[in-house]
Amino acid sequence: MAAKDSISKTITVTVLLCVVCSVVVSAAAVLLKPQQISNKELDRKSNILAAGGISEPGKSVDELFARITTKIVDLETGKFTDEVNAETYDAAKAAKDPALSIKLDRSADIASIKRQARYMPVYLVQDGDQIKRIILPVHGYGLWSTLYGFLALEGDLNTVVGLGFYSHAETPGLGGEVDNPAWKALWPGKQVYAEDSMKPMLHLIKGNVDPSSPDAVHQVDGLSGATLTSNGVSNLVKFWLGENGYAPFLANLRAGGV
């Protein structure tokens, strides 16, 4: 009888412990959710600022981000739109919603993203009505994962300010070198487009760029030992800065037609 009581008590204690642990975990998840959302938003702002080369000692992320204006672009028209709320819109979620996205043809889907959101946020640094810098969300598939990041351009809408990825699962030491500050430092000053053209020319090459080459302004050193990740970065730049991405919007912006 004592043995049966012992087994019963063990089962009872185990069940009660599981219930208590479940309650504690659930309560922690609920209580910490606002902080998690806040941290995620802070990280998003930090990555946008980093890509745009915006920093100032003593200033918080929120203080610096206050200098940025967030707007939504309709990629079909290449113009600003109020169809969605710029403060709450999530392009990653929209890309999974058939009502807010389009399925890309294989021939057009060079970045291997499958579905593209109809609307994309853009981040403007302005001086009055003049755009000083613009920061564009970009993403595309590398070797093992989709790389999500931001590409920033100067007010000429052509010269790169910076490129940074905030999410990917590429191989550390190989494709993961997209996070290497030395590699990211190769991007500022590069030109996306050739003169009088909206066809993206910027891409990664195998090996190192020859500074004396007339094409050097459109080239970035490839990632050593990571050909597929390098190709993926080239393809996502080509896609998002091309005719199916931001090129129509940037052309309208240059012409003052947005």
N, C-alpha and C positions, 0 to 999 in steps of 0.2 A: 504493500500500500504506500509505503514511504517513497518507493521508487517512482510510482505513478504520480504521487504528489510532486516529486522533484521535477519530473518531466513536464508536468502541467505548469508548474511555476516558471520553469525555464522558458517555455513557450509564451506564457503570459508576459514575462519581463521583456522578452525579445520583441513581441508585438508592440508593447507599450513604448519601448525604446525607439522602434521604427516610426511610430506615430509622432512621438515627441520630436525626433529628428526632422521628420517631414514638415511639421509645423514650424520649427525653427528655420529651416531652409526656405520655406515658402514666405515666411514673415520677412526674412532677410532680403529675399528677392524683391518683395514689394517695397520695403523700406529703402532699399538701395537703388531702385529703378530711377528715381529722379536724379540721383547723383551720377548714375551711369549715362543717362541721357545728356546731362550737363557736360560730362567728360568727353562724350562722343562729339558734341557740338564744339567744345573747346579744341579738340584735336582737328576737326574739320577746318576751323578758322586758322589754326596754327599752320596747317599745310598750305592753305591758300596764301597766307602771308609769306611763308617761306618760298613758295614758287615765285611770288611777285617781288621777292627781294625787299620786303618791307619789314624793317626792324628799327628799333630805337631804344637805347638803354633807358631803363626806368619806366617804360611804358608797358602796360599789360596787354595781353592778346585782345581783350575787348576794346581797349582804348585805340589800339592800332586798327582793328577791324572796323571801327566806326568811320574810318576814312574811306571805306569801300562801299560802293553801291551795288546791290544785287538786283539783277534784272533777268527776265525770262525771254529766251529767243525761240520763236517758232522756226524750226529748221526748214520747213517747207517753203515759207515765205521769205526767210532770211531777215525777219524784222522782229522788233520787240513785241511782246504780247502780254495782255492781262488775263489770259484764259485760265491761268493757274496762279496761285498765291506764291510769290517768290520766297516768302519767309517759311513756308511749310512744305513746299514742293520737294519731293524726293525722286530724282531722276532714275536711280537704280530700281526703285519699286515701280516707277512708271514704265520702265523697259519691259517689265514682266506682265503688264496689263495691256491686253489687246486694244482696249479703247484709247490708250495713251501712247501706243507704240506701233511700229511697223515691223513686219518680218522682212529681213533683208534677203535679196537674191544672193546666191552663192558668189556670183561674179562681182557683186558690189561689196560683199562682206569681207574685205581684205583684212580687217582687224579681228575677224572671227568672233563677233559679239552676238550674232544670230538675230537679236531684236534691238531696235534703236528707239529710244524715247523720242516722241514728236517735239517735245519742248526740252530745252536745256538751260540751266542757269549760267550766267556769265557774271564776272565780278569786275567792276570798273573802278579805277582810281582816277578821279577827275580833279581838274583845277577849273572851277566854273563849269562851262559847257565843254571844255577841252578834255579829251581823254588822254591821260598821261600813260596809263598802263591798262591792259585787259588780261584777265586770268580765266582760262578756259578749262573746264573739266574734260579729261580724255581717258579712254580705257581701251584695252585690247589684249588679245591672248598672246602669251609668251611661249615658254616651253611647257610648264606645268600648271600655269594659272593665268587668270585675267589680272592684268596690272591696272590699277586705278590710280590716277594722278591728276596733276594740274600743269598746264603749259601756259606761261605768261609771256605776253608780247608788249613791246614798247608802244607808244602812241602812234607810231607809223604803221602799226598792225602787221608788221613783218619781222622785226628784229626780236629775237628771243631774249627774254629777261632770265628765265629759268625754267627747269623741268624737274618735277619731283613726284615720286610715287608714294602713296600712303598705305597701299594694300597690295600684296602679291605673295606668292609662295614659290618664287624661283629659287634655284639651288644656291645656297650660301657659298660665296667665293667664286661663283661663276655668274649665272644670270642675276643672282642677288646683288651683284656689284652695281646694279642700278641705284643702290642706296649709298654708294661710295661718294663722299664729298668731292674727291678728286675728279671722278667721272662727271658728276653733275656740274662741276666748274667749267667743263668744256662747252656747255651749251650757251651761256650768255654771249650775245653778239652775233650768233649765227642767224642766217636769213632763211625764212621759210620759203619764200617765193622769189622767182627771178623777176627782173624788172618788167612791169606792164603785163604780169601774168598772175593768175590765181591758181595755178597748178603747183602743188607742193613739190619742192625740190629737195628739202631737207631730209637726210637719211643717215643711217650708220653705215660705215664701210668696214671691210675686213682690214684689220691692222690700224695703223696710225695715219692721221690726215697729214698730207704734205702741205705745209703752210704756203708754199710757193705756187700751188696749183690754183688755177682760176676758179675751180669748183670748191675750194676749201671752205668758203663761206656757207656752203650748203651741206657740209659733211661733218660728222662727229665720229670719233674713234669708236670702233666696235668693241664689244665686251669680249675679252680674251677667253676662248674656250666655251663661249656661249652663243653660238651662231643663231640658234633658233630664237633665243630671247632678243638678240640684236635685231633679227628680222621682224620680230613682233613689235618692238619699239618703233622701227621704221614704218611698219604697216599702220600702226595706230596713229602716228603723226600724219601719214599720208591720208588716212581715212578721215580723221576729224578735222584736218585743215583743208580737205578737199571738197568737191562739189556736193557730196552727200553729208558733209558735216558743216563746219562754220564758214566755208569760203563764200557762199552767197551772202551770209550775214556781214562778213568783213568787207565784202565789196560794197554792200549797201551803206555800211558805216563810213567807208572812205568817201562815198558819194553824197553822204548826208541824207540818205533816203530811208532812215529807220525811225 
